[in-house]
Amino acid sequence: MRDPLLVPACGIATGILLCRAAQFGTQELIYASTALCLLTIFAAWKSTRCSAILCAAVLCLFAGLATAEYHRPGKAPQLNADSGETLLLAGCIVEPPELSPGREQFLLELAPRARIRVNLNLRDDEQAPHLHYGQQAEVEARVRMPHNFQNPGSFDYVAYLARQQIYWTASAHPSQIKILPGNCGSNFWAALYGIRVKALDRLEQLYKGNDYAVGMMQATLIGDSAKLQKVWTENFRRTGTYHALVISGLHVSILAMTLLFLMRICFIPRMYALILAGLAAWLYVLVSGWQTPAVRSAGGITLFLIATLIYRRGRVLNVLAALAIGFLLLDPEELFDASFQLSFLAVAAIGALAAPLIERTSGPYATGLKGLTDPQRDLPLPPKTSQFRVELRLVAETISLWTRIRLTWVIHTLGILSRILFFVYELAIISTVMQIALALPMIYYFHRVSFSGVSANVFVVPLLSAAVPIGFLAIFSGWHWPAAAAGWLLNISQRVVDWHVAREPAWRVPDPPLWLALAFAASLVVMAIAWHAKPILRRASFVLVLALFALLLWQPFAPLLQPGKLELTAVDVGQGDSLLVSLPDGKTMLVDAGGIPVFGHRPKPKIDIGEDVVSPYLWTREIHRVDLMAVTHMHEDHVGGMVALLENFRPKELWIGATPEQDPAWKAIQQKAALVGTKVVRMHEGIAFALGGVQFNVLAPALDYEPANTAKNNDSLVLQLTYGKHVFLLTGDIEKQVEAHLLTEQKLGKIDVLKVAHHGSKTSSTEAFIEAIRPAFALISVGQDNLYHHPTPEVIQRLERAHAEVMRTDITGLITVRSDGRRLEVERGNSARSPGFYSPFGDAF
């Protein structure tokens, strides 16, 4: 076999998948090992090639099962305290602090393999305390258990932290931290972190006063993203060039190859140069924070260098399979990590699809450019390569006769230009193949497929590849001119991606049906095999891949909705509101968009609830567009994600109630609505209409209601939906004054489904109001362990006295109520894909 390690790697991966899917135990593995022994005896007895291959495949499958079972995580460590308690914590600082505007963050190891992430919130005039790796520290902090958003398609944040041995988060003030005498940790890691801190400080000095350059260069060269702002990197993500920006395998390879080149031109012996380049790659991985993509790249470089030292050809797929086997045996959970999947699929696509295509097109001509001035080299080459060399020299002779330039100069110039053209062509082929081959995971994890990435990578990859060694020259030397050159290359890259984004539609792709995903994956495998078959099979497989790729992007399939039913789904957005309403005729409506309120001097969170929580859930329902959106009022926990949702789903109309005109959030929403062509419709009490088979009645705000200069709860838009004999009431955050008005003016009767106002606060859901409407089901959208202690016990008691079935998103996660006009059905809980499939936001491959 050309790549003999592919089969063992696939077998081990299949075994790990089976263990995750079937949850095998020790007893089942004993049965499997017994069957394996019998199969081995049978294969030895038969002594046939088929039996040996079958035995090897089963052996690898069993190895995957055994590895997954051996590494099955145990119980998470526990603190003898409730979430939200203030505790006195003591431990070792095991990761250098990350300083971002208004916050310092560090890891405190309380016990082996039990860490807590501590956030120190800084005021404008406060300096961050001097903390470093290996200090013993004591801090009084409010401790919280990390939680997931319990919706299908949600990012498994708890598992992501657990893989880093982080099981709690805490917040404290700098005055509450005390450095204890003595040191802890490892001298080796202390030295490495010291180098890292000095490198970060050097970049601060070189780009002083330029926050953009500091944040971007620290992320690009050292892997520290604490000062990186999402707005700076968004266009890199949209064009598929983010991998060239942050620490990834590309950076490690560039540095290793640069060092190897410099050592070779300095006449350092080949063997020593290879060894030193490999060691330098691992040193960079250690200093940059041992980030997984960089570790994989260093491992691949090491295997390549070993093969070179023993004069063996390093086949891409074989090296990739060897790396996969090593990483999966050490940590089977890697298989379910988005970064692992994207890294290995990208390299596999290059080796199995791009490389054969290049070999059949530009490859023969590119190899013929060496020694172009020597006609004697033409003879042993393939005919078309020799013909290309002869024709290139004839062109050079013609140009030399016309211009009277020396012939050798013209030949060398044509050779250089040809190499550049072939390089650009090959980079475009690789970029195109990767965009297609990675389409499926990019859709599942990021719901993006970028066509502009094909050309953007052609420019951005060389630019940032050059910026990496130049940037490190600036760090080591302290010279300003290489720092300026690296910053200039970074700015050019930013302009390139900005230009591409301005010319590409900002479309997003929902989750595809399972059959389509499997068919597309299978077609890629078939095309990789067909490269070694007859031309007609190659062309057929190519057409099949393109057809399924187009279908993957187009997806002309109806959303996963139940026709003929009114659906109300409370999406788990934490301490906020976001409601999906599906009408009987298939129209969809989203009421509010969730958000995370920020008070005082606390920095704005990096997560966008609209982009990172609500949108992924809608995409799992295969929803392309939302017909209508509504904003109840302008508090951050209701509108924080609205701009992203308008961008992603482009509704026809946006309904609003009473809105302070000078509110910054409202201005941003207005601008985005105008940009995407969404019509803003103001709603008030007395408006009634039928839509999608449902009767809508607007109950608030009152026609004469005047909003204040800042948003208030009583600004809320209140909607009553009637379908058949069932009535749904969506209340926003109204308080008792508006509730009393509704009872007086609207003469509310029995309500079947109530969205409880203001997350169950004591300012709403008065005794008279609940007694008058007596809901059958009460939905409370509320965050786990929230600071406001919502919902209050008084509100819960009132609802229970009214015999309402109380459902809370902090307990059950996503809540769905459906009505066919006669009967109600309720679904509670998260039916998301396996929690092992998590993808850290912004992780590069």
N, C-alpha and C positions, 0 to 999 in steps of 0.2 A: 504493500500500500504506500502511496505517496505521503500520506499523513497518518501514520499508524496510531497516534495518540488521540485522534478524534473520537474513535469508538469508546475507549475507556472514559474519556471526559463526558461524553453523552450518557454513558451508562451510570456514572456516579451522579450526574445531575438528575437523571430520571429517578434514581433511588431516593435522592433527597426530596424530590417532588412527591413521590409516593408516600414517603414517611410523613410529610406535611399533610397530604390529602387524606390519607387513611389513618393517621395517628397510630402507627405501629407501636407495640410495646415490646418488652424484653422477651416474653413468651413467643410472640410471633417471629421475632428474629431468630430464636433457637430453632423453630420449625424451618425457617428459611435456610439457616446454615446446614441443617441436616439434609434438606433437599439439594443444597449446593454440593455437599460431599457425594451424594448419590449420583448427581449429574457428572461430577468430575470422574468418578469411577467408571461411569458409562462411557464418557468420552475417551478415557484411556483404553478401555476395552475395545471400542470401535476403531479408535485411532484414525479417524477421518478428519479432513479439514473442516467440514461443516460442523461436526461435533465439537471440535476444538474452539471454533469461533463462537458457537453457542455457549460453551462453557465459560469462555472469557467474558462474553457479554453479561451472563448471569452473575459472574464473580464481581464485575464492576458495579452492577446493580445492587448487589448485596453490600458492597463496600460503601455505596452511597447511603443505603438504609442504616447500616451500622454506624456510620459517621454522624448522620443526623440524630440518631438515638443517643449516641454518646455525648453529643454537644447540646442535647435538649436543655434549654435553660431551666434552672430551678426556680424556687420561689424568690420573689423580690424581697430585699431587706425591708424591715419595717421600723418606723419610729414609734415610740410609745407616746404618741400625741395625736391629736386631731388636726386635720388640715385647717390652717388659719391661725393656729396657736403661735404665740411668741415664745421662742426657745433660746437658750444659751447654747450655742454650738461651738465645739472645739475640734480642730483637726489640722490637717496639713494642706497648704496651698499647692496643688499639683498641676496647675496650668496657669501660665502667666496671665495677668489680667488683660482684658480687652477693654479699651477705653473708647467710648463713643460719646457724642454730645449729650451731656446730662446724665451719663451713667457709666459706672465701672462694673465689670462683670468678671468673676473668677470662680474657679472650681475648688471646693473644700472637700477633702477626703476625710470622712468621719471614721471609717473603718476600711479594711481592705475590700475593694470592689464595691464600695458604697459611697457615692459622691453626691454633693448637693451644689447646685449652681446658685451663687449669691449675687444679687444685683444691689449695688450701692447707688442710690439716687442722689445726684448732686444738684445743688442749686447753682444759679448763674455765677455767684461770686465764690464758689467753693472749689478748692483744688482736690484732685483725687489723691488719696493716701498712697504712699510708696509701698507697693506690694510686689513680691516676686516669688518665683518658684522656690519651694523648700522652707518657707516660713511656717512656724507654728502660729496659728491664729485662733482667736476666740471672738465670736460675734453674736450679738443679741439680734435676732431676726424673726420675722413672721414667715413661717414655713408653710408651703402649700404642696399638695400632690399634683403633678401634671395631669391634665385631662385631655382627652380627644374630643373633637366634634363628632357626635355620634350620628353621622349621615353616611349613606352609601357614597363611595368615592372619596371619603375623607382621608387626609394624610394621617398616618398613625404616629403622632408625635411622641406618645408614651414609649413605643417600641424604639423609635429613633434615639431617644435619650437613653433608654436602657442599654442599647448597644454601646453607648459611651460610659456605662456604669453610673449614669445620673438618674436618681430616683426621686429627687425633690428639687424644688426651687425655693428661694427665699429672697426677701427684700429687707433692706436695712439702711440706716443712715450712716455715713462715714464715721460719725462720732461713736457709733456703737461697736466698732471693731477695735480689738486690742491685739497687738503682736506679743506673743509669748516668747520667753527665752528658749534658745535651742533651735536646732535645724532638723529637718526631716527630708525624706525623699532620697534621690540618687544624685551623687556627684556628677555622674555622666550626663543625666538629663539637665542638671543645673547648668553645666557648661554649655550644652546645646541651646537651652533657653536664653542663656546670657548672650550668645551670638545672635539669636533671633531678635532680642530686644535692642541690641546695638544696631542691627541692620534697620530695624523700624525707626529708631531714633535718627539714623543717618538720612533716611528718606524724608523724615520730618524737616531736617535741616536743609536738605537740598531743594525741597519744594515748599519752603516756608511761605505761608500766606496764600497758598494755592490748595484749598481743601480738596478740590477735585483731583488734582495730580497726586496729592498725598494718599487719598483713599484708594484711587485706582492703582497706583504703583505698588502700594503695600499689598493689595490683593493679588496683583499680577505676579510680583516677584517673591513675596514671602508667604502669601496665603492668608493674610490677616484681613478679614472683611469687616472688622468692627466699624470702620469709618466709611464703608461703602454704602452709598445711597441707592435705593432701588431705581430711581429715575435715571441714574447714570448708566445702568446696565440693562434697562428694559429693551432697548433697541438691539443690543447684542443678543439677547434671548430671542427676540422676534425674528432675527435673521439667521439663527442657528450658528452664530459665531462666538457664543459665550465660552465655549471650551477653550478658545484661544486667548481669552482674557484672564481667567482665574487659573489657579494652580491646577494643572492636569498633566497627563502623560506627555503632552506636546512639550511642555516646558522642560521636563526632565530630559527628554531626548535631545532637545536643542542644546542644553548646557553640556550634556555628555559629548555630543558630536563636536561642539565648538572646542571643548578642551582637548578632545582627541586630535582635531585638526591642528591646533596650536602646538601640541606636543610633537606631532609628526614633523611639522615644518621646523621645529627646533631640534630635529634629529634625535629625539628620544627613541630608544629601541621600541619596536612594535609591541612586544609583549608587555613591557612596563607601561607603555602608553595606554594599552587596553585595560590593564589592571587599575591604573590611576583614574581613568575615565569612569570605570564602574564604581570605584570607591567614592569618587566625587558625586556621582548620581545618588548614592545612598546617603552621603552627608547632606546633600541638598534636601532629600526627603525628610531627614531627621530635623533639620533646622526649620523647614517650612511647616512643621507641625504633624508629620507622619500622616498626611492626608491620603486616604485610600487610593484615589486615582494615581497619585504620584508613586505610591508603593508598588502598584501593579506595573507601572511603566518601568520603574527601577528593576523589578524582577525580570521583565521582558528584556531590558537592556543587558542584564547580567547573563541571561541564557544566550543571547546573541553574541556577547563577547566571549563566552566560554566556547561556543561553537566556532567562532573565528580563531580563537587560540589553538584549537585542535584541528583546524583546517576542515571544518564541516560547514556545509551550506545551511543557514538557518531558514527553514521554511516557515512562512508566516503562520499558517494554520497549525502546524505542529508545535511551534513555540507557544502559540495562543492556547492550545489544548493542554500543554504542560503547565502553563500558568494557572489555568482554570482548575486543573486537578489539585495543584498545590494549595490554592486559596480555598477551595471547597472542602478539602480534607482538614484544613486548619479551622475554618469557620463556615459551616454549611449555610448559615443565614445570609451569607454574601449573595447566594443565588437569588434572593428575593429583594435585593437592593437595586434601586433604579440605576445608580452609578455603575454597579457591576455589570448589569445587563447592557447598558448603553456602551460601556467601554469595550466589552467583548464582542458585541454585535457590530460595532463600528469597525474593529480590526478584522473580524470575520468577513464583513462585507468587502473590505479592501482586498483581502487575500483570496476570497472565493469568487468575487464578481468583478471588481475593478481591475485587479492585476491581470486576469486572463484577457479582459477587453483591451487593456493597454498593450499586452504582448501581441495581440493580433492586429493592432492598428499602428500606433506610433512606435512600439517597442523595437521592431527591426530597424527602423530609420534612426532612432535615437542612439542605438548601439553602434551605428555606422559612422558617427561623428568623430570618433576617436582617431587621431592620426590622419586627418582628412587630407593633408598635403602629400601623404605617401601612397602612390598608386599600387604599390606591392601588397598593401593590406586588403585590396579588393578581392584577391583571388580566393582565399578560404571562406569568404563571407557568403551568405545566401544570395541568390541572383538579384532579388529586388533590393537588397541592401547595397550590393555592389553597383547596381544601376543608379540608385539614389546618389551615391558618392560621386559617380562619374558625371551625372547631370549637374550636381552642385558645383563641381569644379569647372564644368563648361560655362555655367552662369557666371562664375567668378572670373573666368578668362574673358568673357564678353564685357563684363563691367570694367575689368582692368584695361582692355583695349579702348573703351570709350573714355574712361577717366584718367588713363595713364597712371593709375595707382599701382604700386607693386602687387603682384599676383598673390604672394603669400599673405600680405595684409588683408586683401579682399577675402581670401579663403578663410582666414581666421575670423574675420568679422561675420561672414555668413555662417560659420560654425557656431559662433556665440549667439547670433540671432536665432538660429535654428534651435539651439538648446533652450533658449528662453521660450520660444513658441511651443516646443514640446513640453516644457515644464508647466506652462499655463494650461495647455491642453490636458495633461495628465492630472493636474490639480482640479480642473473643471470636471473631468470624468470621475475622480474620486469623490468630489463634493456631491455630484449628481447621484452617484450610486449610494452614498451614505444617506442622502435625503430620502431616497426611496426605501432603502433597506431598514432605516430606523424610523420609518413613518409610524409603524404600529406602536412601539413603546412611546414615541413622542406624543402620539394622540392620547394614549392611556394616561400618561403621567402629566403632560403639559398641554394637551389639546391644541397643539400647534403643528403645522407643517409649513415650512418656509420655502417658497420657490426662489426668493431673492437670495437665499443662502448659497445657491449654486454659484452665483457670481460674487457675492459678498466674501465668501471664503477665499476666493482667488486673490483678493486684495488684502483682506484682514489677516489671514494666516501668515503670509510673508512679512507684513508690517510688524505684527506683534512678535513674530519669531525673531526678527532683528532687534526689537525693543528689549527682549529678555537678556541677551548677553551684554548689550550696551548698558542696560540698567544695572547689571551686576558689576560692570566696570566702574560705574559711578559710585556704587556702594563701597567697593573695596578701595577705590582711590580717593573718594571724597571730591573729585573734580566736578565742576558744574557743567562743563561743556557736554560730557556724555549724558548727564542727567537731562540737560536741555534737549539733546537729540532723542533720547528715549521718550521724553514728554511730547516732543513733536510727532514722533511715530504714533503715539497713543492718540493724539488729537486728530491725526489724519485718519486713523482707524475709526474714531468716533464719527467723523464726518462721512466716511464711506457708509457706515451702517445707517446713519440718519438719512442719507440720500436714498438708500434702498428701501427703508421703511416708508418714506414719503411716497413711494411709487408702488407699494404693495398693499392690496386690500387687507385690512385687519380682521381676517376671518378666523374663527375658531371651529374646531371639529369635535363633535360629540363622540362618545364611546360607540364603536361599531358593534353590530350584532356579532355574536360568538362565531357563527358559521363563516362570516366574512373575514374575521380576524384569522381563523384557522386556515381558510383557503388562501389568504394572502401570504401567510407564513410558509405554507406548503409550496406555493408557487416560487418563492425565493429559493427554497431548497432544490426544487426541480430545476430552476435556471442554473444554479451553481453546478449541478450534476451534468446538465445539458451542454455546458461549455466544452466537455470532452466527447460529445456525441456528434452526430451529423449536423451540417448547417441548417437543415430544415427543422430539426428539433430545437436548435438554438434560437432560431427565429420565432418558432411557435411559443417557446417558453418566455421569450422576451415580450411578445404581444400579450400573453396571459398576465404577466406581472404588471404591465402598463394598464391593462383593462381593470384588473382588481385594484390597482393603486388609484385610478380615477374613480372607481366606485367607492373606495374608502374615503376619498375626499368629498365626493358628491353626497353620498348616503341619502338617497331619495326614499327613506323609510319613515313611516309615521312614528311620532314619539310614543313612548311607553305610557299611554294613558288609557283609561277605560271609557269608551264612548257611551253616551247616554247617562253619565253620572256626573254629579257635582262633587268635586274633590277639594278639600281644604287640608293642606299639609303645613305643619309648623316645622320649619327647618331648624335644626339645632345650631344656633349662631352664638351660643353663650349668653351673656347678659345683653340681650337685644331682641329684635323682632325681624323675622322674614317669613312671609307666608306665601306659598304657592297655591293658586286657585286654578283649577281646571274645570272648564265649563262643559256641559253635556255635548256641545257640538264640536269639541276639540280645541277651542280657543284657550289660551293660557294667560294668566295674569299673576303678577308678583306684587305683593303688598309689603313695602319696606325691604331694606337690604342689609340689615344688621350693621355692626360697627363696634369699635372699641373706644369708649370715651376716654379722653386724656385730661387729667386735672393738674393744675399747678404747674410745676417745673418738670414734670415727668416727660421723657422723650416719647415721640410718637411711635407706636409699635410698627414693626416691619411688615406684619401680616395685614393683608387687605381682606376683610370678610367677604366682600363681593367677589373678588377674584379667586381667593383661596379656599372658600368654604361653600358659598351659595352656588357659584358657577359650576364647580365640579359635580355637585349633586344634580343640577339641571342637566348636565351633559351625560350623567349616567342614565337619565331618563330619555336620552337621545333627543333632547329638545334643541333645535337649531335656533329658533327665534321665539321670543315671548311677545305676545300680541299687545298686552297692556302692562304698564307698571303704575304703581300708586305710592305716593309718599304721604304717610299720615302726618308727620311733623318733622321739624328740622333738628331734632336731637341726634347726636352722633351715633347712638346705639340703634338708630332706625335708618339713617341715611349714609352712614360711613362707607358702605360698599356700593352705593347707587351709581357712581360715576363708572366704575368698572363694569357693572351689569348693563348699563346703557351701551357701553362700548362693545360688550360681548354679544348682546342679544337684540339690540336695535329695535325697540318696540315702536308701534305706530303712534301710541299716545302715552302720555305721562299725566296721571291725575294728581292734583295737589289740593290741599285745603287752605287754611290760613297760614301764610308764610311771611315772615319778616323780610322785606325786600333787600335789606342790606346784609343779610346773613351770608357769611363767606361760603358755607356749604351750599346754600341755595344758588349763589352765583356760579359756583363750579358745576352744579347740576344743570343749570340753564345753558351754560356754554357747551357742555357735552351733548345735551339734547338737541341744540341747534346744529351741532356738528354732524350728528348721526341721523338727522332728519326726523326727530321725534316731536310730535305736536304736544304742547303743554296745555292741559285742560283744567281749569279751576272748577272745583266742586264745592257745593254748599248745601245747606239744609233745604229740602223741598224738591230737589232734583230726583226724578224717578224715570226709569226706562227699563226695557227688556233687552237682554244681550245674551246670545248663545243659549237661549232656552231658560234663562234665569232672570227673575225680577230683581233689579237693583234699586235700593232706596238710600239716598244720602241723608243721614240724620244729623250730622254736624260737620263743620262748624255752622253756626247760625248765620243767616244772611247779613245781619248787622254786626257780626263779630269783628272787632278790630284787633289784630295781633300787636303785641308789644315790639320793642326794638330787638329783643332777643327771643329765641324760640321758647315756648312754654308747652307743658303737657296738654293743656286745654285747647291748644291749636289743632288738636288731632282731627283727622278725617275719620268719620265713623260711617261704616257701610253695613247695610242689612241686605242679605241675599236670601231670596225665597225660591225654592225649587220643590214643586209638588206640595206636600204637607210639611216640609221641613224648612226651618228658618235658621240662618247663620248670622251671627252678629260679630263684626270686627271692630274693636273699640280703640285701637291705638293705645295711647297713654292717658285717656281722659280721667279727670279726677271727679270728686263728688259733686262739684258745682254743675258740670256738664251732665252727669248722671241724673241729677235732680231735674235739670231742664228736659232731658229726654223723657223722664217719667211724666212730667207735666204736659209737655207740648206734643210729644209723639205717641203717648199712650201705648207704651211698649207692652206687649203680651208675652206669652210663653215663647222662649227661645230654645231651640234644640241644641245648637252648638255655639258656645261662647268663647271668643278669644279674650281671656281675662285681661283687663286693662292694667297697664303699668307694672307688668310682671308680678302681680299679686301684692302690690304695695298697699299699706294701710290708708293711703290717700284716696284709694279707689275701692270699687266693689263694696259699696255700703250695704248695710242690712236691708234697707228699703229697696234698693236696686236689685239685689240678688233675690229677694222675696218676690218681687214683681215679675221677674223674667223666668225664675226657676229653671235654669238650664239643665238639660240632660247630660251634656258633656261640657266640661270646662278645660280649655287648653291654656296652659301657662308656659310662656316662653321665657326661660330664666337660666342664668349661668350657674354652674356648680360652684359652691363655696363663695358666692358673690359677696362683695363688701357690704351690700345694702341689706343682707339677710332676707332677701325676697325668696319665696312669698312669705308673708307674715302669717303666724299661726291664726290670727283673727280672721283673715280672709279664707284660709283653708277651712276653718270651722264653719263660717257662714255658708260656704259652698256645700259642705257635707251636710249641714242641717237642711239645705234645700234639696238633698238627695242627688247632687250632681256627681258624676264620675270625673274626678280630678285627674288630669294627665299633665305631667311636667317634663319638659325637655331635659332638665338637669338630671332626671332619674332614668327616663326611658329613651332619651334621644329623640330622633325623628318621630313625629306623630301625624298620622293621616286619618281623616274622617271622610267617608264617601256616602253619598245619598243617591238613590235612584228615584227619589221623590216619594217613596213609600217606606223604605227601610234604610237604616244607617248601619254602616260597617266601619270598624276601627282597626287600625294597624299601629302597633307601637314597636320601637326598637330599631336597631341598626342592622340592616340586611346587607351591609357592604361586603365587598370582596375580602378575602382572607387578610387578617391584620398584618400578615408578614409582608405584604406588598406595600412598602412605604417608600416614599421618594423625597428626600430632603430638598426643600426649596432652594433653587439656585445651584444645586450640586453639579459641578462640571464633570464630564467624563473624559 
